[in-house]
Amino acid sequence: MAAAPTEMDREQIFSMAEKEMEYRVEMFNKLTHTCFQKCVESKYKDSELNMGENSCIDRCVAKYWQVTNLVGVLLGNNRPM
């Protein structure tokens, strides 16, 4: 039977979870910024994304995650995100 986590263990787990959340938010923000800059025209002609912009964003996001997962594997993480 595993021992119950100590207060220090719980604090470490919480701290790690907090850092993971910060990392995920930062990654999402970078992804959003990168793909928006690459795919959306600076002059907004329509209130919604057009088909070309949608397609570009889909490809950009897919490539971003593909590269992120590859880097994780290469750095020894060995678990896809």
C-alpha positions in Angstrom: 0.0 0.0 0.0 1.3 3.4 -0.9 1.9 6.0 1.8 -0.3 9.1 1.9 1.4 12.1 0.3 2.9 14.5 2.8 2.2 18.2 2.9 5.5 18.8 1.1 4.6 16.2 -1.6 1.2 17.9 -2.1 2.9 21.3 -2.4 5.4 20.0 -5.0 2.6 18.3 -7.0 0.6 21.6 -6.9 3.7 23.6 -7.9 4.4 21.2 -10.8 0.8 21.4 -12.0 0.9 25.1 -11.8 4.1 25.3 -13.9 2.6 22.9 -16.4 -0.5 25.1 -16.7 1.7 28.2 -17.2 3.7 26.3 -19.9 0.5 25.2 -21.7 -0.9 28.8 -21.6 2.3 30.2 -22.9 2.5 27.6 -25.7 -1.1 28.3 -26.6 -0.4 32.1 -26.7 2.7 31.5 -28.9 0.7 29.2 -31.2 -2.1 31.7 -31.5 0.2 34.6 -32.2 2.4 32.7 -34.7 -0.5 31.3 -36.7 -2.5 34.5 -36.7 0.5 36.6 -37.9 1.2 34.0 -40.6 -2.4 33.4 -41.8 -4.6 36.4 -41.2 -4.3 39.5 -43.4 -3.6 42.7 -41.5 -6.5 44.5 -43.2 -9.7 42.9 -42.0 -12.1 42.7 -45.0 -14.6 40.4 -43.3 -15.8 39.8 -39.8 -15.0 36.1 -40.1 -12.0 34.1 -41.4 -12.2 33.2 -45.1 -11.6 29.7 -46.4 -7.9 30.3 -47.2 -7.3 31.7 -43.7 -9.1 28.8 -42.1 -7.1 26.3 -44.1 -3.8 28.1 -43.3 -4.6 28.2 -39.6 -5.5 24.4 -39.6 -2.2 23.6 -41.2 -0.2 26.0 -39.0 -1.7 24.5 -35.8 -1.1 20.9 -37.0 2.5 21.7 -37.8 3.1 23.5 -34.5 1.8 20.5 -32.5 3.8 18.1 -34.7 7.0 20.0 -34.1 6.3 20.5 -30.4 5.7 16.7 -30.0 8.9 15.9 -32.0 11.0 18.3 -29.8 9.5 16.7 -26.7 10.4 13.2 -27.9 13.9 14.3 -28.9 14.5 15.9 -25.5 13.6 12.6 -23.9 10.1 13.4 -22.8 8.8 10.5 -24.9 5.2 11.3 -24.4 3.1 13.2 -27.0 1.3 16.3 -25.7 
